[in-house]
């Protein structure tokens, strides 16, 4: 009987995990992330080890290896997952880290700098006094403000995280 209860408990946990993955993926997709990377990220985030192989992801999400590969490629590019080799194997595991949000947000700094440069060019070419130039100037100021504040915000986050979860 204990084995049957354990199986039922595992099935219930798997069902709840699958429900979380789909709900969280829907939220990420609503915020602009493509659906498949959102599902893969949710699956990794909710896995006990924080790491799964392509085959494990495909089986859990009921998708093809190509779908997993494309999703992982995107997530690695935006620094939300990393690839690692399984010891003694050619298979790769994909890992989500506790610092995923920090890393993803910190790496946005490079994107902000590119946007700022393009906005500066737009303001210069359209004129700061034109209506379009003023809108672009305000957008530029917002991104510059965000960039200035990001460092302090991340420092406060690290201190808070260490206080709540211990040094990590």
Buried (B, 14 or more C-beta within 10 A) or exposed (E): EEEEEEEEEEEEEEEEBBEBBBEBBBEBBEEEBBEBBBBBBBBBBBBEEBBBBBEBBBEBBEBEEEBBBBBBEBBBEBBBBBEEEEEEEEEBBBBBBEBBEBBEBBEBEEEBEEBBEEBBEBBEEBEEEEEEBBBBBEBBEEBBEBBEEBEEEBEEBBEEBEEEEEEE
